[in-house]
Amino acid sequence: MSLGSQARLVQADKWLQARIQNGRVQVYQTCGDEKGSRVVKRLPEVLLVDDNPADVVLVREALTGSRHQSHVSNVADGEQAMAFLHRAGPYINAPRPDLMMLDLNLPKKDGRAVLAEVKADSKLRAIPVVIFSTSRSILEIARSYELGANCYVSKPGNLQEYFLAVKSIEEFWFGSASLPREEK
């Protein structure tokens, strides 16, 4: 996609637009309001850091068509997560996430190290980090909060509960919580 160009996808009565603005890819939702005019709003950005392809598919599926439309980017290891957040290498045009869902057991750099690095960086620490892990260990949960996690959710083994957990995360962070936005 070249600078200033747009991509549109029809989804029910809504349009999703991807635009490059200030060198960054941003996804917008366009829909009609009660007066028939078009309303454009930036979709919340989710960074999913998980090395399990099945979990990536399940999270994306749970968020597809949900009440709070969001754009999900995913990376498979901790080093890629930090490159994405710092907009380095292949992630130079990466959007700043409004929410990060982080698995703890990752290759190259584990989730604990990523969490510690994010919360130690003054430019990244405001990004809410939800630990989404299979671990139910009280020690892991306590350590995650010590490192600055905003929330810890254990991945359920049951598919229906898994979808409910992901949708609950989305509902809280995009429906109830007030999130910081990046200054332009």
N, C-alpha and C positions, 0 to 999 in steps of 0.2 A: 504494500500500500504506500503510495507516494505522499509527500507532505501535502496536506489539504484535501486529500481524497477521502472518500467515505465508502463504507460497505454497509449495506442494509440487508436485514433478514426479516422476513415477515413472520410474526409469531402471534397467532390469533388476531386480535385487533390492535396489536402493538407493533412498533417497529423498533428493532435494535440497530443502533448505528455505532460503528467504530470509526473514530476519527483520530488523526494524529494532531495533537495540539501541543505546542512548545516542545516538540520532539518526543512526546509521550503518547502511547496509545490509550485512549479513553473510550469506554463503552457507555452509550446513552440509551435510554428508553424513551421513545416518542409515542405518545398516545393522545387521543382526543379528550378534551375536558367536556363538562356539561354544556358549554356554549358552542362546541364543535371546533374550537381552535386547537392547534397542536401544542402540547406541553412537552418540554424536553427536560429530563432529569438524568443526572449522572448515576449510573448503577454503582452500588457498593462493590468494592473490589475485595475478593477473598484470595489469600495466598494459602494454598493447601500444601503442606510439606509432609509427604508420605511416600515411602518407597514401595508400598504394596499396591500394584495396579488394580487389584480388586477393590481396595478401599477408595482409591481415587474414583473409580467408576461409580461406586455406591454413593459417595458424597455428592458427586456431580448429579447423579440421578435424583437424589433426595432434594437437591436445590432447584432442579429443573421445574419450571412452571409453578414455583412456590409464590407465596404472597409477596415476599420481598425479593423481587428479581435481583440477582447479583451476577457478577462476572467472576468466574473462578479461574485462577492460574495455578498450576501445580509444578512442583519440582520434587525430585526423588531423593535428595540427600542434603545434609546440612551445609556443605560448601556451596551448592547451587542456591540454597535459600539465602545465604549471605550475599552472594553475587547478585541475586534478584533484588534484594533489599537495598543494596548499594548501587544498583543499576550499572553493574560492571559486565564486561564481556558481552555475551549474547543477550544480556538483559538490559542493554542501554536504554531501550524505550519502554521498559517495564513500568506499569502503573504502581503507584504507592498503594499498598493494601490498606483497607480500612479495618481488616481483621485477618489474623493469621491463625490457621488451625495447624498445630504442630504435633507430629508423632515424636515420641521420645527415642525410640530405637531406630536410628537412621545410620546408613553407611557414611563413611568419610568423616563427618562431624556429627555427633549425636545431638538429639533434641535439647538436652540439658545445656550443652555448650552453645547452641544457637540461642536458646532463651537467655542465658547469661550475657551473651554478646549483644543481643538486641536491647535488653534492659539497661546495659551499661553505656549504650550509645545515645547521646542526647538527641540525635535526629530521628531515632527509631523507637525510643522507649514509650512514646505515646500510642504506638500501635498495639491494640489489645491482642494478647496471645492466649488462645485457648489450647490447652494441652488435650489432645484427642488420642488416647493411647489404650492399648489392651491391658496395660498394667493396672491392677487394683491395689497395689502395695501402698500401705499407709506411709511408709518411708519415702516412696517415689512421689506421692501426692504432697507430703510435707516439704520435700526438697524442691519440688516445682514451685510451690508458693514462696518459699524462701528466695528462689531465683527471680521472682517477680511475675509468675504466671497470673493472668487475670481470672482464669477459670480452669478447672480440671474436670474433664468428662471421660469416663472409662467407656471404651467401645463395647457396646453390647454384642453378645454372640448371636442373638436372635435378629433376623432381618427386619422385622416390623419395629422392634425396639431400636435398632440401629438408625432406621429412617427417622423415627420419632426423636432420637437424640440429636441428629443433625438439624432437623427442623426446629427443635427447641433452641439450639445454639443460635440459629439464624433469627428466630423470632425475638430472642432476648437482645442480641447485639444490633439488629437492624429495625426492630419494632419498638423496643422499650428504651434501650440505652442511647445516650447522646455521645456520638463519636467525634473526635477531633478531625478536622480536615486539613490537608496540606495547604500551606500558604502559597499563593501564586505570585 
